[in-house]
Amino acid sequence: MDELLKNHMFAAHAIAAAGSVTLGTAVTHPLDTLKTLIQVGAGSGKPLVVDQVLGRVRSITGNLGLYYGFGWSTLGRISGLAARFGSYELLTAFYKDGREDNYVYVSEALLAGIAAGALEALISTPFELLKLRAQVTAAVHLPASSSFTANQVNTPVIARLLRGCTLDKKAWDHTIKLLSTLSNKHPNMVGALKEYPWMLTGSGRPPSVYDVKRPLSIISLEGWGALWRGLRPSVVRDSIFGGIFFSSWQFLHIRVLEQKAMEMNPPPRSIEEIGPMSPLAASLAAGASGSLAAAASHCFDTAKSRSQCTVLPKYVSMERRLLRWKQPGYWIERASGIHPSDRNLLFRGIWLRSARSGLASFAMEQPTMALITPITPKTKKEAVTSLHFSDELFQELHLVSVGDIMGKNHVIMMIGYVFE
């Protein structure tokens, strides 16, 4: 492992990957913000349109509001894509092990993409929750900080509330009066009730999602498990996305190579002799695959967004576990995390997400190919020679027999997430 980390090619691939992901996220984050606001703001009535959402964001936070949550989105994308492409290359390396040509079938790419997507969802879900709650803030009028500070000084109990909550003394006294008829087994019932900030507001509801957007606020009110809220729809979404993305890209990759082989004279004897795709062809194939995969998995993305836009305090979660509360809906809805009330809203914003995924896939592929091509050896023989990997390293990786060139090519593919 030390030899792999010391190699300059590993650092070049890592820098190119992180840079391309950051560029792709910066280009497409405004589309993601509009898509998220359309998803979480959709109701049973007239759906929101892009112009309506864009006008509201500009009127409240300006054009900068379109980039709310950009930092969390970038961190989530870098870690998630590293897990997706890294696990995919590992799985396909075992598929190709022992074959004469460096070939992956479409069905194998589908299965490897499903497994890689599930791993990506597990890693990126906390970052997506923080990103979504920051994006919602871009379209909400927040109270002035000066008035909030004045209320906090005049009413000490407000210090226990979250931002945006104001004390309703009448509602609080009414709650205490109703509970005073019960047997007082708790040593400090009034103090325990103050742990529920929304009871003091008289609204009977938890704080709004834009008041619980910081990591510490989420953990203190909703618990650590809230960071993985919406995990089930995220796993289903990313599994479908990964399977369709890699299988469709592999299909297009094979078609392009077949076209190149028909134009070669003499005809190539194997796929290795055809050579790689051009950077433009690879980017176009990645963009088309990303758009198709996003459209196929969009309904689960909507379910994930609406689930993460709900504030569920840990006390309510505890009560649901004690009462063995079951989520309503059909079994497939419960398994995938879709709420029955969202059935008619699942395809809101599908065109924005398809455009975002296609543009992000194209934008991430093009600069990565441009950065990697000048520093990558021209032939596989030169690539194996430039890495200077010891035979003991391949024996530990259990790829193929010691000194086998195919095993070393597999390691080269696992270094970066760029398609070849």
N, C-alpha and C positions, 0 to 999 in steps of 0.2 A: 504493500500500500504506500510506503514511503517513496518508492521509485515512481509510482503513478503521480503523487502529489508534486514531486520535484520536477516533473517533466513540464516543459514550457507549453506544449500543446494542450495539456489539461487546463492550464491557466488561461490560454487564449480562448478555448471553447467556453469556459465559464464566464469570462468577461463579455464575449460576444453574445452569449445567451442572455445574461442579465441586462445588457444594453438593449438588445432587441426587444425583450419583454417590456422594459421601461418605455421604449419608444412606442410600441404597440399600445400600451395602456394609456399613454399620454394622448395619442391620436384618437382613441375610441372612448375615453372616459366620459365626455359629454353625452355621447349616445347612451352609455350605460346609465348615467344619471337620469336622463329622460325616460328610459325604459323602466327603471325602478319606480319612479314617481307615478308613471301610468299604471304600473302593476298594483302598487299599494294604495293608490288613490281611486282605483276603479270601484264602482258601485253597481248595484243592480239596474240603475237608470241609464242615462246617456253616458257613454264612455268618454274618457278624457282624450283629447287630441294633442298632438305634439305642439302646435302653436299655442294652445291654452296653457300647457305646462311650462313651455319655454318663456312665455310672457310673465307668468307668475314668478318664476325663478329670477328673471332679470329685474322685476320690480322690487323684489325683497333683498336679494343678495348680489345682484348684478351678474355679469358674465362669469365672475369668479365662482359663483355658486355651482356652476356646472362641473367644477373640479373639486367639490367637497368630497372627502373620503379618498382622494387620489393616493395618499400615502399608504393607507390600509390596503387599497386595491393593488398597488404595486407589490407590496410585501406578499400578499396572498397569491398573486399571479406568479411571482418568481418561485415561491416555495411549492405551489401547486403544480406548475408546469415542470419543475425539476422532478417532482415525484412521478408525474404522469409519463414523461418521456424517458426518465431513468428506468422505471419499472417496465415500461414497454420494451425498451431495448434489451433489458435482461431476459424477459420472457421470450422475445423473438430470437435471442441468441441461442437459447436452448432448442427452439424449433429448428434453427438452421444448423445446429451442431451435427457434424457427420455428413452433411450433404456436399456434393461436389461443387455446386454453384451456390452463391450467396443469395438465396431466394426465400421469400416468405409468401405463403398462399393467403388469399383474401380472407378465408375462414379463420386462419391462424391470427391474422391481424385483428379480426373482429373480437376473438376471445381475449387476446392480450390487451386490446383497448378497453374492454369491459373491466378487467381486473385493474388496469392502470387508473381508470376513472374513479373507481371506488376508493383507491388509496388517495387520489388527489382530493376527493371530497372530505375525507377525514382530516386532512392537513389544512385545507383552505377555508373550511366553514367558519371558524372564529374570526378570520380576517374579513370575510364577507358580511358577517353580522355587524361588525364595527363600521365597515364601509357603508352599509345600507342605512344605518342610523345617522351617520353623518350626512348622507345624501338627502334624507328626509328633512333635515334641519334647513337645507337650502330653500325650501318652499314654505317655511313656517315663520310667522311673525313671533319673535321672542319678546318677552316683557323687558322693559328697560332695567338695566342693572342697578341704577340709582334708586328707583322705587323699591326694588327688591331688598336692597341693603337697608333702607330706612325701615321697612317692615320687620326685617330681621332684628334690628336694634330694639324696636318698640315691643316686639313679642319674642321673648327668649325661646319659647317652644318651637318657633319656626326653624330654629337652627337644626332641628332633627328632621326637617322635611327636605325633600328634593327641590331643585330649582323649579320655579313655576307654580308651586303649591302655596296657597294662602289659607290662613286659619279661618274656619267658620265656627265661631264659639257656640252658636245656637245648635248646630248639628252635633257638635261634640257633647254638649250638656244633655241633649236628647238621647244620645247613645248611652251615656253613663246612667241616665235615669232608667232606661229600659233594662240594662244589665244589672241594676242594683237589686232587682227582685230575685235574681238567681243566687244560689248558694256560693259564697265567696270562698272557694278553696285555694285560689291563687293568692300568694302573699302580697302581691302588688299588681292588681288587675289593671289599674289606671296606667301604670308604667308600661305594662305589657301591651295595652291597646295603642300606646304611642308609637309602637314599632310599626303600626300600619299608618303611614303618612296620609294615605288617601281618605281615611276615616275622618281626619281633622278638616279636610276640605269640604265635606258634605256632599261630594259628588258620588260617592259609593263606587268609584272606579280607581284603578291604579294610575300612577302618573303617565303622562303622554310619552310616546317613544322618543321624542326629541329632548325630553328631560332626562332620559336614561341612555346616554350615548357614550359616555366615557367607560373605559374598562373597569375602573374601581367602582363606579356607580352600578354597573351591571352586576358585578360580582357580589357587592354588598346587598343589593335588593333582590336579585334573582338567583344568585348562587353560581358556582363554577359551571354547572351543567348548562346554564343559559348560553355560554359561548358556543356550544354545539347544537343550539336550537335549529331546527330545520335540517338535521343531519340526514334523516331518511329520504326526503325529497332530493337533497343534494347528492346522495349516493346514487339514487336512481337516475337523476339528471346527468351526472358526470359519467356514469357507466354507459348510458345510451350515447352520450356525446362522444366518449372515447372510442366505443366500438364502431360507430358509424364514421367518425373522423378518420381513424386509421385504416379501416377496410376500404372506404371510398378513395382515400389517398393512395393506398396500395393498388387499387384497381386502375386509377388514372396513371399511376407510375408504370404499371405493366403495359398499358396501352401506348404510352409515349415511347417506351423502350422497344416495343414491337414495331412501331413506326420507324424508329431510327434503324432498327435491324434490317428492315426492308430496303432502306436506302444505302446500305453498306455493301461494298464489293471488295473482297469475297464476303459471303455471309458469315456472321460470327458463330463460333461454336458454343458459346455459353454467354450468360448474362454479363459476366465479368468483362468480356471483350467489347461490349456495347458502350460502356462508359456511363457516367452519371447524367442526370437531367441538367438542363441549363438552369441558372438561377431564376430566370423569369418563368419558365415552365413549372419549376417547383413551387414558386410563389403563387401562381395562378391555381395550381392543383390544390395547394393548401387553403387558399381563399375559398374555392368552391366547396371543398370538403368541410371547412368550418361553417359556412352558411347552411349547408344541408344538415349537419349534425345539430346546429343550434335550433333550426326549425323543428326537427324531430323531437328534441328534448325540452322545448320551451314551456310546455304545460307544467312540468315539474319545477322549472325555474320560477314560475309564478307562484306555485304553492310554497316554495322555499322562501321567497321574498315576503309573502304575506304572513308566513309563520314567524319570521324573524322580526317583523314589524309589530309584534304583539309583546307587551310587557306582562310577564307572568311571574309575580313574586314567588319567592321560595316557600312562603307559608301556604299559598294556594296550591303549589305543587305537592307539598306535604299532605294537605287535606285530600287531594285527589288520589294520592297513593294509599292513604288510610281508608278512603271510601271505595277503593278499587274502581275508580272512574274509568270508563271506556270511551274512547273517541267515537263519535257517531259516524255513520257512513258505511258503505260496502267494504268488504274485506280488502279489496285491492286499494281502496282509498286509505284505509287505516294503515296498510303495509307501506304505502308510498308517501304517507304524510299529507294527503290532500284533504282539506276540510270540505264537507258537503256544500257549504254555503258559497264556495269558490268555484263550483262546477262551470258556471257560465262566464267566468272571468279568466280562465286558464290561458287563453290565447291572446290576451291583451299585450300589446307591445312586441308581437312576434317579429314584425318586420325590422324594428329597431335592433333587436337582439341578433337576427340573422345578418344584418348589415354590419353590426359591431364585430361579430365573430369572424365573418369573412374578411373584413378590413384588418382586424388584429392579426389573423393568421397570415395574411399577405404581408403586413408590415413587419411581423417578427421574422418571417422567412427570408425576405430580401436582404436586409442588412446583415443578418447572420451569415448567409452564403457569401456576401461580399467581403466580410471580415475573415471568414475561415478559409476561403479559396486561396488567397495569396500565401498563407502560412501553412497550408496543408501540402504534404509531398504529392508529387504528380502521380506516382504509381503506388500500388499497394506494397510492392517490394521495398520501395523507399520509405514508406510509412512504417513498415515493420522495423526497418533498420534504424530509423530516426528515434524510435521509442526506447530502444535499448532495454527492453524488459527481460528479466532473467527467467530461466526455465522454472525456477522454484515458484515464482509468482503465478505462473499459469497452472502449475500443479496444485496450488492452494485454491485457485478459482474453480477448478474442476471443469474447465471448459472442454478441452480436448486433450489429446496426448501431448507430451512435452515436445516443444519445438514445432508444433503444427501451425502452419501459417493461418489457417481458418480461425483458430482460437485467438490469434493475435489480432486478426481483423475484427473479431467480435469485441475485443476490448477497445479498439479504436472507435467503434460505433457507440459504445457505452459512455465514452468520455463526454460527448456533447449530445444535445437533443435534436440536432439538425438532421433532416432527412437526407439520405444519400440516393 
